[in-house]
């Protein structure tokens, strides 16, 4: 288990099965595993394939899950080894929700998680996730009328 920020961690499959007490939400992002986490914590599963490019729609779901749980919890994102898929989800969250640049996030994650290896074409997938999130924001009720009323 590795702290990326004070409230955001990455871990492996063993960490997902037996999370430390300071973690209160776990997201498993490994397609090849399922776990039965303790009932005292919030948990979710969004299956990413190992070594594959990050699927923008799955990445968007994972970012949203972390965002929903991060305000009240210390969140750990886990995959098989805690080096690629989990790191990629955390990087996407920091870029899309916290507003950090890809370069900033890459430096932070590789410093805090030695051996981190983001999924192929992750930066491109993060750009697509940002667009999906912006489109959702623009299409929320009430925003459309405000946009058109000023024209």
C-alpha angles and dihedrals in degrees: 000000000000130000110228092174130356091273103025124073139171123216145166132251092276090054089052091054095044109023119184118256093253090065116082102173130041128189116193112205100176114110093201096057140058125187138191102225121195115282092237094074138060113250140181140174128215110172117227120177116240116254092003125120115270109267105226095218092051090044089052090052091049093048090050091049092051090045092053092051103034098077094062102025149044100247126208120194113202139191132160098292103006092239111096122012095032091045090049093053091049091048091050091049092051091049098042102036106022094039097233120150120249091246092052092048094046091053092047095048097045089049095048097037110040110209093026111160114183118214118271115278092006094149090056091048091050090054088053091048090052089053092049090050092047091050091052091049092049092050097051113121112267096025094080092055091048091051094050097039092066095051 
